[in-house]
Amino acid sequence: MVSRASRNVAAGIFVTGLALVGFGLMIYLLPRLFATVAAVIFFIGGAGCISTAVKIFLAQRQLDRDRPDDSTAYRKNVRIHIEESHDR
């Protein structure tokens, strides 16, 4: 007897296979349409990457501008204690 999980996995694989065959057939029959759709998707993805990169660059620029000139300003009120052990 096949378990319910195995049936669900088999059904998922079957539906995925049908979808892949269907997409392959549509791409074969309508290559211009799918080439255009793929180009639009890549264009939108590229524009999204560019806008995200610009936002990061601008945020970094703002952080650099707001940072004080003293490179050790972040160490204010910080003391480093080193315990030296000479028991070797």
Helices and strands as residue ranges (DSSP letters): H 4-29, H 31-66, G 73-75
